[in-house]
Amino acid sequence: MNGERRSAKVVVAGGFGTGKTTFVGAVSEIPPLTTEERLTAAGVGVDDLTGLDEKGTTTVALDFGRITVSPEVVLYLFGTPGQDRFWFVWDELAQGAIGAVVLADTRRLDSSFPAVDYFERRKVPFVVAVNRFFGECRYSADEIRAAMELPPEVPLTFCDARERESARDALVRLVRHALSTVVT
């Protein structure tokens, strides 16, 4: 690349409570911008908190971070809000993105189906990163792939959104996948 630095936009998406804010915060080399707000009584009956007993905040617009993955490549990360009522933001956040990391939580796997559908419909390259918040996943990659009906060309990986190296590895997997879709 002749020493030239390039930047690319990446979306970090997934269902409510899958770890998007945590992922962006763990991997960002700058203090991340977050739009976290406290969950209130107004969300009762609107937000499905099943399996999210400890969740006290939610993203209402976006998360933003930056990571340098090589001397030539900088990624700008845009984390989406997870609740249906904030999905109108996704079109703006996804515009111009080279791809997306779709975070999935096997306790609530169905919450990531809309994100998979979103990127498939728009033909945006994506990887599914199964977040290991609570230790080892009891499902195999093949079982998760089958449950999510992922095409074989969509990479599936495991990560811990709290760990910088793990989140970085998911991003590297996405960049490689996005590049392979351009080359082929």
C-alpha positions as YAML, in Angstrom:
chain: A
units: angstrom
residues:
- id: 1
  name: MET
  ca: [0.00, 0.00, 0.00]
- id: 2
  name: ASN
  ca: [3.05, 2.26, -0.35]
- id: 3
  name: GLY
  ca: [2.94, 3.33, 3.32]
- id: 4
  name: GLU
  ca: [-0.43, 4.91, 2.71]
- id: 5
  name: ARG
  ca: [-2.88, 4.61, 5.61]
- id: 6
  name: ARG
  ca: [-6.43, 3.60, 4.72]
- id: 7
  name: SER
  ca: [-9.51, 3.63, 6.86]
- id: 8
  name: ALA
  ca: [-12.67, 1.58, 6.73]
- id: 9
  name: LYS
  ca: [-16.01, 1.64, 8.46]
- id: 10
  name: VAL
  ca: [-17.26, -1.45, 10.29]
- id: 11
  name: VAL
  ca: [-20.63, -1.98, 11.95]
- id: 12
  name: VAL
  ca: [-20.94, -3.95, 15.18]
- id: 13
  name: ALA
  ca: [-24.51, -5.21, 15.31]
- id: 14
  name: GLY
  ca: [-26.68, -7.79, 17.01]
- id: 15
  name: GLY
  ca: [-29.64, -8.13, 19.26]
- id: 16
  name: PHE
  ca: [-30.39, -6.34, 22.50]
- id: 17
  name: GLY
  ca: [-27.83, -7.31, 25.14]
- id: 18
  name: THR
  ca: [-25.41, -9.25, 22.92]
- id: 19
  name: GLY
  ca: [-22.37, -7.17, 23.94]
- id: 20
  name: LYS
  ca: [-21.97, -4.57, 21.20]
- id: 21
  name: THR
  ca: [-21.03, -1.70, 23.51]
- id: 22
  name: THR
  ca: [-18.68, -3.97, 25.43]
- id: 23
  name: PHE
  ca: [-17.04, -5.14, 22.18]
- id: 24
  name: VAL
  ca: [-16.44, -1.60, 20.90]
- id: 25
  name: GLY
  ca: [-15.13, -0.48, 24.29]
- id: 26
  name: ALA
  ca: [-12.78, -3.45, 24.66]
- id: 27
  name: VAL
  ca: [-11.13, -3.09, 21.27]
- id: 28
  name: SER
  ca: [-11.09, 0.68, 20.75]
- id: 29
  name: GLU
  ca: [-7.72, 2.40, 21.07]
- id: 30
  name: ILE
  ca: [-9.49, 5.68, 21.86]
- id: 31
  name: PRO
  ca: [-12.01, 6.24, 24.63]
- id: 32
  name: PRO
  ca: [-15.20, 5.03, 22.96]
- id: 33
  name: LEU
  ca: [-18.15, 7.30, 22.43]
- id: 34
  name: THR
  ca: [-21.26, 5.64, 23.80]
- id: 35
  name: THR
  ca: [-24.87, 6.71, 24.00]
- id: 36
  name: GLU
  ca: [-25.82, 4.48, 26.92]
- id: 37
  name: GLU
  ca: [-28.93, 5.38, 28.86]
- id: 38
  name: ARG
  ca: [-30.41, 3.72, 31.92]
- id: 39
  name: LEU
  ca: [-33.24, 1.30, 31.39]
- id: 40
  name: THR
  ca: [-36.38, 2.72, 32.97]
- id: 41
  name: ALA
  ca: [-39.90, 1.65, 33.74]
- id: 42
  name: ALA
  ca: [-40.92, 3.07, 30.35]
- id: 43
  name: GLY
  ca: [-39.24, 0.08, 28.70]
- id: 44
  name: VAL
  ca: [-41.20, -2.51, 30.69]
- id: 45
  name: GLY
  ca: [-43.24, -4.54, 28.25]
- id: 46
  name: VAL
  ca: [-41.29, -3.02, 25.34]
- id: 47
  name: ASP
  ca: [-37.76, -4.35, 25.92]
- id: 48
  name: ASP
  ca: [-37.36, -8.11, 26.32]
- id: 49
  name: LEU
  ca: [-34.97, -8.56, 29.24]
- id: 50
  name: THR
  ca: [-35.25, -12.36, 29.32]
- id: 51
  name: GLY
  ca: [-31.82, -13.67, 30.30]
- id: 52
  name: LEU
  ca: [-30.46, -10.16, 30.87]
- id: 53
  name: ASP
  ca: [-31.05, -9.82, 34.61]
- id: 54
  name: GLU
  ca: [-27.93, -7.67, 35.15]
- id: 55
  name: LYS
  ca: [-28.55, -5.27, 32.23]
- id: 56
  name: GLY
  ca: [-29.13, -1.70, 33.45]
- id: 57
  name: THR
  ca: [-28.34, 0.41, 30.37]
- id: 58
  name: THR
  ca: [-28.93, 0.37, 26.64]
- id: 59
  name: THR
  ca: [-27.50, 2.09, 23.57]
- id: 60
  name: VAL
  ca: [-29.95, 4.61, 22.15]
- id: 61
  name: ALA
  ca: [-28.02, 5.83, 19.10]
- id: 62
  name: LEU
  ca: [-24.55, 4.33, 18.54]
- id: 63
  name: ASP
  ca: [-21.19, 3.39, 19.97]
- id: 64
  name: PHE
  ca: [-18.06, 4.62, 18.24]
- id: 65
  name: GLY
  ca: [-14.46, 3.48, 18.47]
- id: 66
  name: ARG
  ca: [-11.29, 3.13, 16.44]
- id: 67
  name: ILE
  ca: [-8.68, 0.41, 16.09]
- id: 68
  name: THR
  ca: [-5.51, 0.26, 14.02]
- id: 69
  name: VAL
  ca: [-5.28, -3.33, 12.74]
- id: 70
  name: SER
  ca: [-2.04, -2.79, 10.80]
- id: 71
  name: PRO
  ca: [0.22, 0.15, 9.98]
- id: 72
  name: GLU
  ca: [-1.83, 0.64, 6.82]
- id: 73
  name: VAL
  ca: [-5.40, -0.04, 8.03]
- id: 74
  name: VAL
  ca: [-7.55, 1.78, 10.60]
- id: 75
  name: LEU
  ca: [-11.08, 0.61, 11.34]
- id: 76
  name: TYR
  ca: [-13.79, 2.95, 12.57]
- id: 77
  name: LEU
  ca: [-16.34, 0.99, 14.56]
- id: 78
  name: PHE
  ca: [-20.01, 1.89, 14.73]
- id: 79
  name: GLY
  ca: [-22.04, -0.11, 17.24]
- id: 80
  name: THR
  ca: [-25.77, -0.27, 16.63]
- id: 81
  name: PRO
  ca: [-28.56, -0.11, 19.19]
- id: 82
  name: GLY
  ca: [-30.15, -3.52, 19.66]
- id: 83
  name: GLN
  ca: [-33.81, -2.82, 20.30]
- id: 84
  name: ASP
  ca: [-36.35, -2.80, 17.48]
- id: 85
  name: ARG
  ca: [-37.44, 0.74, 18.29]
- id: 86
  name: PHE
  ca: [-33.96, 2.09, 17.45]
- id: 87
  name: TRP
  ca: [-33.43, 0.17, 14.20]
- id: 88
  name: PHE
  ca: [-34.14, 3.26, 12.10]
- id: 89
  name: VAL
  ca: [-30.55, 4.28, 12.98]
- id: 90
  name: TRP
  ca: [-29.07, 1.20, 11.30]
- id: 91
  name: ASP
  ca: [-29.35, 2.49, 7.72]
- id: 92
  name: GLU
  ca: [-27.27, 5.55, 8.59]
- id: 93
  name: LEU
  ca: [-24.70, 3.56, 10.55]
- id: 94
  name: ALA
  ca: [-24.32, 0.90, 7.85]
- id: 95
  name: GLN
  ca: [-23.96, 3.33, 4.95]
- id: 96
  name: GLY
  ca: [-20.46, 2.97, 3.49]
- id: 97
  name: ALA
  ca: [-19.43, 0.10, 5.77]
- id: 98
  name: ILE
  ca: [-17.10, -2.58, 4.39]
- id: 99
  name: GLY
  ca: [-18.83, -5.13, 6.60]
- id: 100
  name: ALA
  ca: [-20.28, -6.01, 9.96]
- id: 101
  name: VAL
  ca: [-19.62, -8.14, 12.99]
- id: 102
  name: VAL
  ca: [-22.93, -9.61, 14.14]
- id: 103
  name: LEU
  ca: [-22.64, -10.51, 17.82]
- id: 104
  name: ALA
  ca: [-24.73, -13.43, 19.00]
- id: 105
  name: ASP
  ca: [-25.52, -14.71, 22.48]
- id: 106
  name: THR
  ca: [-26.57, -18.37, 22.55]
- id: 107
  name: ARG
  ca: [-28.88, -17.70, 25.51]
- id: 108
  name: ARG
  ca: [-30.93, -15.49, 23.17]
- id: 109
  name: LEU
  ca: [-29.78, -16.55, 19.72]
- id: 110
  name: ASP
  ca: [-33.00, -15.39, 18.06]
- id: 111
  name: SER
  ca: [-32.22, -11.78, 19.03]
- id: 112
  name: SER
  ca: [-29.44, -11.75, 16.39]
- id: 113
  name: PHE
  ca: [-31.58, -13.10, 13.52]
- id: 114
  name: PRO
  ca: [-32.75, -9.62, 12.44]
- id: 115
  name: ALA
  ca: [-29.12, -8.41, 12.18]
- id: 116
  name: VAL
  ca: [-28.21, -11.39, 9.98]
- id: 117
  name: ASP
  ca: [-31.27, -10.71, 7.80]
- id: 118
  name: TYR
  ca: [-30.39, -6.99, 7.60]
- id: 119
  name: PHE
  ca: [-26.89, -7.57, 6.22]
- id: 120
  name: GLU
  ca: [-27.91, -10.46, 3.96]
- id: 121
  name: ARG
  ca: [-30.64, -8.34, 2.32]
- id: 122
  name: ARG
  ca: [-28.20, -5.50, 1.71]
- id: 123
  name: LYS
  ca: [-25.40, -7.82, 0.55]
- id: 124
  name: VAL
  ca: [-23.02, -6.40, 3.16]
- id: 125
  name: PRO
  ca: [-20.29, -8.89, 4.12]
- id: 126
  name: PHE
  ca: [-20.55, -9.98, 7.74]
- id: 127
  name: VAL
  ca: [-19.25, -12.50, 10.23]
- id: 128
  name: VAL
  ca: [-21.14, -13.91, 13.18]
- id: 129
  name: ALA
  ca: [-19.18, -13.71, 16.43]
- id: 130
  name: VAL
  ca: [-20.69, -15.81, 19.20]
- id: 131
  name: ASN
  ca: [-20.02, -13.92, 22.42]
- id: 132
  name: ARG
  ca: [-18.73, -16.06, 25.28]
- id: 133
  name: PHE
  ca: [-19.77, -13.74, 28.10]
- id: 134
  name: PHE
  ca: [-20.50, -16.65, 30.39]
- id: 135
  name: GLY
  ca: [-17.71, -19.09, 29.64]
- id: 136
  name: GLU
  ca: [-17.61, -21.87, 27.12]
- id: 137
  name: CYS
  ca: [-20.49, -22.20, 24.71]
- id: 138
  name: ARG
  ca: [-22.36, -25.47, 25.02]
- id: 139
  name: TYR
  ca: [-23.23, -25.51, 21.32]
- id: 140
  name: SER
  ca: [-20.91, -26.36, 18.46]
- id: 141
  name: ALA
  ca: [-20.28, -24.02, 15.57]
- id: 142
  name: ASP
  ca: [-22.25, -26.40, 13.33]
- id: 143
  name: GLU
  ca: [-25.25, -26.32, 15.68]
- id: 144
  name: ILE
  ca: [-25.20, -22.52, 15.84]
- id: 145
  name: ARG
  ca: [-24.75, -22.24, 12.06]
- id: 146
  name: ALA
  ca: [-27.75, -24.54, 11.53]
- id: 147
  name: ALA
  ca: [-29.92, -22.67, 14.06]
- id: 148
  name: MET
  ca: [-29.10, -19.34, 12.41]
- id: 149
  name: GLU
  ca: [-29.41, -20.82, 8.89]
- id: 150
  name: LEU
  ca: [-26.08, -19.25, 7.94]
- id: 151
  name: PRO
  ca: [-24.80, -19.87, 4.44]
- id: 152
  name: PRO
  ca: [-21.45, -21.70, 4.38]
- id: 153
  name: GLU
  ca: [-19.63, -18.61, 3.09]
- id: 154
  name: VAL
  ca: [-20.50, -16.58, 6.21]
- id: 155
  name: PRO
  ca: [-17.71, -16.99, 8.77]
- id: 156
  name: LEU
  ca: [-18.71, -17.94, 12.31]
- id: 157
  name: THR
  ca: [-16.28, -17.40, 15.15]
- id: 158
  name: PHE
  ca: [-16.32, -17.31, 18.93]
- id: 159
  name: CYS
  ca: [-15.16, -14.32, 20.95]
- id: 160
  name: ASP
  ca: [-15.30, -12.73, 24.36]
- id: 161
  name: ALA
  ca: [-16.44, -9.15, 23.79]
- id: 162
  name: ARG
  ca: [-14.73, -8.10, 27.02]
- id: 163
  name: GLU
  ca: [-11.28, -9.06, 25.76]
- id: 164
  name: ARG
  ca: [-9.39, -6.79, 23.37]
- id: 165
  name: GLU
  ca: [-7.52, -9.56, 21.54]
- id: 166
  name: SER
  ca: [-10.65, -11.63, 21.10]
- id: 167
  name: ALA
  ca: [-12.64, -8.70, 19.68]
- id: 168
  name: ARG
  ca: [-9.69, -7.74, 17.46]
- id: 169
  name: ASP
  ca: [-9.53, -11.29, 16.08]
- id: 170
  name: ALA
  ca: [-13.22, -11.10, 15.12]
- id: 171
  name: LEU
  ca: [-12.55, -7.81, 13.31]
- id: 172
  name: VAL
  ca: [-9.58, -9.29, 11.45]
- id: 173
  name: ARG
  ca: [-11.79, -12.20, 10.41]
- id: 174
  name: LEU
  ca: [-14.35, -9.71, 9.08]
- id: 175
  name: VAL
  ca: [-11.76, -7.70, 7.13]
- id: 176
  name: ARG
  ca: [-10.41, -10.88, 5.52]
- id: 177
  name: HIS
  ca: [-13.93, -11.99, 4.65]
- id: 178
  name: ALA
  ca: [-14.86, -8.57, 3.24]
- id: 179
  name: LEU
  ca: [-11.71, -8.55, 1.11]
- id: 180
  name: SER
  ca: [-12.44, -12.04, -0.19]
- id: 181
  name: THR
  ca: [-15.89, -10.94, -1.35]
- id: 182
  name: VAL
  ca: [-14.36, -8.07, -3.31]
- id: 183
  name: VAL
  ca: [-11.64, -10.24, -4.88]
- id: 184
  name: THR
  ca: [-13.92, -13.12, -5.93]
...
